[in-house]
Amino acid sequence: LDEFGSAYESDFAFALLEDYLNWRYERRLTTCVAANMTKEELAGNPAYSRIVDRWRETSRMVVMGGKSLREGRRDV
C-alpha cells in the first residue's frame, strides 16, 4: 500500500480498504505499507488505530528518513 493515511474520498473507499486489510490480516499475509505519517499519528487517528493495532501483531516497522522529493516540484 503506497501512501497509507492519505485522504479518502468517501467512507465507501475507506471501508473497502479496511476490508482488504482485514482479509490479509486473517490470512497472516505480509503487507508492505508506505506512509509519511509517524506511527503516533497513525495510531492517534481513530479511523486507523484498529488497523495499526493489527499490524503490530504481524508487521515490523522500518523508519526511513530523507527530504520529500515533492517539495518544489511542479506537475505538468
N, C-alpha and C positions, 0 to 999 in steps of 0.2 A: 504494500500500500504506500503510495507516494503522497506526501503532504497530508497525512492524517491530522485532523484538527482544523483543516480549512473549512470555511463556511459552507454549509449545505443549503441548497436552495429550498428544500422542503423537508417536512417531517417524514414524508414517504421515503425520500432518498436516504435519510439517516436510518430509518427503520430497515431498509434493505441492507445497508452496510452492517448494521448490528446483527441481522440475521445471518449474514455471510460469516462474520467473525465468530458468532456462536457455533455455526456449523463446523468451522475449522477447529475451534476450541474443543468441542465434544469429541472430535476425532484425533485430538492431540497432534494436529498438523502444524508444522513450522510456518510462521508468517513473518515476513520481513516488513517492518513499518518504518517509514521515514517521516519525521515531523520536525518542525523548527520550534516546537514548544518544549519547555522543560518538563520533566516528569512531575514536578509540583503543579505546573499549570494544567497538565492533562488530568492529574488526579484531583485537582481542586475544582474541575468543571463537572457539575452534576451529570451532564449528558455522557461524559467519558469515564467517570470514576468506576463504573461497573466493568467496563471493558478493560481498563488499565489494571484493575484488581485481578482479573483473569489472566492477563499477560504476565503478571508477577509469578504465577504458578508455572507457566510454560516457556517463559522467554528470558533472555538475557539482554540487558541494556548496554549499548555501545554509544558513548558520547563522543561526538566529533566536533571540533571547533573550526573556526575559519570565518572569513568575511563573506557576506552574501554576494553572490555573483549578480544578483538582480539590481543592486544599487547602481544608479546612473545609467541603467540600460534602457534603451528605447525600443519597444517592439514596433516593427514596421508592418 
